Amino acid sequence: MVMVLQEAVDRPQKSEQRSAMVGNRIKQLRLEHGMSLKELADKVGVTDSHLSRAENGKRGLQAKKLEQLARIFKVPVAELMNLEGGANLPDVALYTPPKGSVLEKAFTSTTQKMFKVLTNGMSELAITEGDPIIVETAPLAKSRLKMGDVVVAEVGGEDQAAGVLVLRQFLEPNLLVTNSSDNNAMPIHIVKARAKILGLVLR
C-alpha cells in the first residue's frame, strides 16, 4: 500500500494525453479500413458508445482489446498506440510541499522525494492518478531490485536534456512495465532504452 499522507495534495487536472493519443490512432485506422464504429465495436466485443469514448480520449481500453484492434488492423500494438519509436508520456511529476507545511516538516531524509502520480498505469497496485508517492532516491543498484518493486525511472534523457519520468514495476531481468486494467503502456527494456532508475517507491 502506498504511504498514506495526512495532508491532502491537490489532485492534478486529468491528463488525457495518453488516451487521446491511442483514441486518435484507433479512429484513423478505422476510417482507413472503411469500418463503421458499430462494426469495429462488434469485432472487438465492446459497445459502440465505449469505443466512441475511447476514440475521443474519454475512456481507456484494456490491453487485450488493444491487442485485438492491432490484429484487426494488421499493425503492431506500438503503431496502434502511435508511440513514435517508443516515446513515453510522463507518469509522475516532482512535487515540492509548501514551505512550513506538515509534509515539508515530515521529510527528514534528504534521499526521499515526493512525486504526484499523473496516470493510472499502476492502478492494479492501488496507485492511481492524483496520488502522492514517496520515493527513496538513495543510490540503488539494479542487482538489489526485487521482482515486482515499483520504481520511478527516467527514460530518453540525453546529455543535458532531462528524460521522461515514468512509474513502472520491475520485472527481472530488464523490464519495466505498467500494471493497469485499462491503461497499460509498452514495456521498457532498461538496457535498450537506457532507462535510469531514480528511486524505489515506498509502500
N, C-alpha and C positions, 0 to 999 in steps of 0.2 A: 504494500500500500504506500502511495506517495505520502511523504511527510505532510501532516495537516498543519496549516499555518493559522494562527489565531486571528491575525489581521487580514481583512479582505483585500484582495488585489483586484484592481479594476479589470473587468473582462474586456479583451480587445474586441474591436469590431470584427464581425465574422469575416474570415478570409475565404473567398470562394474561388480564388485563382486556380487551385488545382482542379476542382470540379468543373469550372468553366472551361478550362483548357481541354479536359477529357471530353466534355459535352460537345464543344465546338467541333472536335475531330470526328466524333460519332455522327453528328448531323451531316458534316461534309461528306463522309464516306457513304452514308445512307442515300443522300441525294445523288452522288456519283453512280450508285448502283441502281438508281431509279426505284427505290423502295419507299412505300408509304410508312408513316410512323406506326400504324397498326400492324402492317406486315412484319416489320422488324421486331416489334414488341412481342408478337406471337411466336416468332422464331426463337427469341431469347427466353421467353417464359416470364415476361413482366407485363404489367398493364401499360396501355399506351400513354396514360397520364404519368406513370412513373418514368417512362422513357422520355417523355416530353420534358419533365422537370430535370432529368439528367442532362438532356441536350442543352438546357438553358442554364446549367450550372447551379441549379437549386437543390439538387439531390445527388448523392453518390451512387455508384453501382458496386456490388460485391465483386471481388477479384474473379470469381468463377464466371460471372456474367460478362466481364470484360474479355475473358479468355474465349467465351462463346462468340462474342462480337468479332474478335480477331479472326476466329476460324471462318465465320460467315463472310467477312470481307477479304479473307485470304491475305492478311497482313500480320506482321509481328505485333505482339502486345505493345512493345515500345513505340511503334509507329502509331498505333491506335491512341496511345496516351500523348502522342506528339511531344516526346521528351527531348527531341533535338539533341541526339548524341548523349543522352543520359543526364541532361541538366536536371537539377533538383530545385524545388521551391523550399524556402526556409520553414522548418518545423518549430523552431524556438527563437526567441529574442532575449537578449540580456536584459534583466530588469534590475534597476537600482532603487532600493527602498528610499522613501523620502527621509531627509536628514532629521534626526531626532525621533524617528518613528520606532515603534516596538520592534519591527522587523530589523531595522538597522542595528539596534542595540543587541538583538539576538545573535547577530553574526560576530562571533568571537574569533573564528578561524579565517585566516587570510586566504586559505585554499578553497573555501566554499563560495560558490556564486549562485545567485538566483536567476532563473530564467522563467519566461512566460511561454506557455505552450500555444502554438498558433494553429495546429491542425489536430485531427482525430486519428492520426496514424498509429497511435498506441492505445486506442480505445479498449481493446480486449484486455489490456493490463490496467484498466481504470485510470489511465492518464488521458485526459481529454482537453479539447481546445479551451483556453482560458485558465487552465490550472497553473498555479505556480509550482515550480520544482526546484529543489536544491541539488546542486551538482558539486561533487568533490573533484577539484581540479588538480590535486597534487599529482605529480608525475606517476603514470600508471603504465607499466609495461604490458604489452599485449599478452604476454605469457601469463599474466596474473588475472586476466579476464576469465570469467566463468561463463559457460553456456547459459544464455538467457539474460545476462546482465543488460541493463538498459543504459545507453551511453548517449552523450552529446558529441557529435563529430563535425569536423569541418571538411567540406568537400569542394574541390575546384579552386582552392586558393593557389595563386602562383605569385612568386616573387613578393612584391609589396601588397598585392591585391588580396583582400580578405575573401575567403570562400563562403559557401552557404552553410549555415548551421542546421544540422539535421538531428532528429531524435530517432534512435534506432535500437533494436535489440540485437545483441551479438550472438552469432551462430558460428561455432567452430568449423573450419579454422579461420576463414577470412571474410565472412559475410556479415553485413549489417542490413536488417530487414525491418519493415513496419509490421504491426500486429493489430490489424483492424478488421472489423466485419465488413466494412464497405469503403475504406479509404486507403487502400494499400498502394505503395509506390514500388517501383522496380528495386530489387535488391542491389546493394552497393558492394562491390568487391574491394575490400580495403586496400589491397596491393595495387590492383589495376587502376582504381580511381584515385590512388594516392590520398586516401582519406586519412585525416589525422584525428584520433580520438582525443577530445579535450577533457573529458571527465566522466565520472560514473554517477548516475542518478541515485540519490539516497532514497531508499524505500523502507 
